[in-house]
Amino acid sequence: MRDNNGKVREDADTDGVVYYKGPLVVLVDRFSASASEIFAAAMQDYGRALIVGEPTFGKGTVQQYRSLNRIYDQMLRPEWPALGSVQYTIQKFYRVNGGSTQRKGVTPDILMPTGTEETETGEKFEDNALPWDSINAATFVKSGDMTQFGPALLKDHQERIAKDPEFQYIMKDIARFNALKEKRNIVSLNYAQREKENNEDDATRLARVNDRFKREGKPLLKKLDDLPKDYQEPDPYLDETVHIALDLANLEKGKPALQPTPAK
């Protein structure tokens, strides 16, 4: 970390103990910020883990709270209401390679398709966001090398999601979003048009639920109201991360990556 006076403080692991030595995959998205992306960056720089998902938020700063009550010595004025606190930035975080996570965030080793646009989320789009910069790299020893597995993992990932029904839904949603993004801030005030759009959305969701139930051998639904209250839709990103972790575990053991299970 570096403060506003340019003083750099380096934190280090001093106990010398590795608590987990197995394969590690970290899933991130554009809302992964601050400590989450600092952790992801450290795992990536040390070659300890494979990072998957989408580029992170890009918040590489440290804040501190200071109570306004102390400034105005409210103890002398107990009848005053609480004055609140001020939050201000005091430091910036840096990766061991010297680069900051500020604005740029962390770029995953394997990118997953999402419908989130880069222009929608990120520290760099905030007013007065501090710039990206760098300091001298720290002296460190990498604990692994994920780049040797990258091509094989990426190939299997792409083949798997091309056949995965859930990712096919995602790609359709992304295409629909891109086709309508110019009109996404426009809402029709025509009741019949709104009702038509809602019915189309419900029909799409019902069709997808029934597709899942059919693959699982469950009875199909006639309407969404019949959906069990405890029903949870699959998380394709989390499920795919598990597949990538299994592939990584096999590659680290010298075995070939698992072949994708054909969709039913």
N, C-alpha and C positions, 0 to 999 in steps of 0.2 A: 504494500500500500504506500501511496505517496500523499503527503499533506500539502496544504497551500503554500508552505514555505519550501517545498521541494525535498523535504526529508523523506527518505524511503525506509520503510520498516518491513523486514522479511520474516514471515512466520514459517516455522518448520515443524515437522513431526519428529518428536524427540524420543518417543518410547521404543522405536525400532521394532515394533510388533506389527505383523500383517495379519489382520483378523479374518480376511477372506481372500483366498488365492484362486478361486474358480473363475470361470468366464463371466464377463460383466457387460451388459448392454444398458445404455441410458437413453430413455425416450424423452424428447423435449419438443416444445412447440413455440410459437411466436409469443406466447404468454409466459414462458419460462424466463424469469427475471432474477437479477441480483444473485443471491446465494445459490439458486438452482443452476444458473449458467456458469457461475464461478466453479462450482463442483464439476459440471460437465466439461468445462475447459481444462481443469486440472487432470481429469481422467483421460482426456484426449491428448494433452501435451505429454503426459507420462506414458502414453501407449497402454494404459491400464484397461480401458474400456472402449467399446465401439459406441459412437453417438449416432442415434437415428431420430428421424422426425423432420422438423423444419427449423430454419434459423431462429435463434432465440431473440428475446426482446431488446437486448443491448443496454442494460442498466449496469454500469460498472462503477457506481459512486457509493460513498458511505455518508449516511445522514446522522445527525444528532438532534435530540430534542432538548430545548431549554425552557423551563417554566418562566413565564412572565411575572409570576408572583414573586420570584426571588429578586428580579430586577427592581420591582417597585416596593419590595419589603412589605408584603401584604400582612405580615404578622403585626405591623403597627396599625393596620386598617382592617381588622377582622370583619367589619361590616361590608367591605367591598365584595362583590361577586368574584368567583374564580376568573382569572384573566386569560387562561388557556396557555398554550405553548407555541414556540416557534421552532420549526424544523429547518435546518440548513445543512448544506453539503460541506463536509470537512476533509474528505479524502477520496482517492480513486483507487480501485482495485486493478491489479495487473496480473496477467498470466505469467507462468514461470519462463515463458519464452520472451517476455518483455512487452508483449502487446496487451492492449486493454480490451475488455469486453464492452466498453462504452461505445454505443452506437452500432458497432458491427456485430455484437453478440457472438454466438458460437455457431459455426456452420457444421451441420451433421456430416458424418462419413457416408451415411445413406439417407437420401432425401425421400420422403414419402409424399404422395400427392394429396393436397388439401385444397379447399376452396378459399383459403384466407389470402388476401392480396397483401403484398409487401407494403403498399402505401397505406394500409389500414392500421397497422400496429407496430410500435417500436419507439424506443427512446429518441431516435433521431428525428422523429416527427413532432416531438414536444418543443414548446417555445423555450428558447434559451438553454437547450441541452448542451452540456459540455462536449467539446470535440474529442475525437479519438486521438490518442497519442501513444507513445511507447517509452519504455525505460530500458536500461541494460538488462539483458536476460540473467536469470539466476543460474547458479551452478547446480545442475541436477542430473541425475542418472535415470534414464527411462527404464521402466519396469517391464515393458513389452513393446510389441510392434504390430499394430492392427492393420497397417497398410498391406502386409503380406497376404491377409485374408480378404481384403476389400473386393477385388475383382470377382472371386468366387461367391462371396456373400451377396454382392449386388446382382449378379446373374441369377442366382436362385431366388432372390427377393423379387426381381422383376417378373420372372416366370410364374412365381406363385401368385402375385397379386393380379396378373393378367387373367388367371383362371378363378380367382376368388370372387364369388357373387357379391360379397359386401363391398369390395373395392370397385366392382363394376357399377354398383349403385352410386358410389362416391364419384366416379368419373362422369356418370350421367348427371349428377347434381352439379358438378363443376361446370359441365357444358351448358346446363340450363342457366346457372348463375351468370356465366359469361355472356350468354345470349340476352339476358334480361338486365344486366348490371346498369345499363344506361337509364333504366326505368325503375330501379329498385327504390328510389325515394319518392316515387309516384304511387299513390294509393287511389284507386277508383272509388268514387262516392256513389256509384251506381250499385244498388243492392243486388240486382240480378248478376252483375259481373263479379262482385265480391263473393257471392254464394257459389258461382260457377268455379272460381279459383279455389275456394275452400274445398269444394267437393272433389275437384281434381287432385288436390293434395292428399285428401283422405283416401281416395281411391288408390293412389300410388303407394301410400303407406300400408294399406290393407293388402295390396298385392305383394309387397315385400314381406310382410309378416307371414302371409300364407305360403310364400316361397320357402321361408325358413322352416315353417311348420312341416311342409311337405318333405324337405330334406331330412328333418328330424323324425319323420313318421308320426306326426301329431295330427289330430283332426283339424280341418281347415275352418276358418271363421267366416261368418256371413257378413259381419259388420264389426267395426272397431270397438263398439261398446261391449262386445263379447270378449275382448282381450282381458286376460287375468290381471288383477290389480298389481300383482307382484312381478309382472313381466318386465324384463330388462332386455333392451336391444343389445346385440353384440357390440363389442368395441373392437373394430377391425384393426386399429392401430396398435392396441395393446396385444391382440392375438398375433399380429404379424411380428411384433417385437419378440414375443416368445419363440416363434419359429426361427427368427434370426439368431436368438440366443442359443437355441438347440444346434443350429448349423455351426455357430462359432465354437460351441463346446466340442463338437465332433472334429472340426478342423484343428483345434488345439491339441486334440488327442491323436491327430494324424489320420483320422477317418474321413471319408468323403461326406459332404453335406447330405442331409436327409433329402430325399426326393419329395416334391410337393404331393400331398394327397389329392387325387382327382376330386373335383367337386361333384357331389351327387346330384 
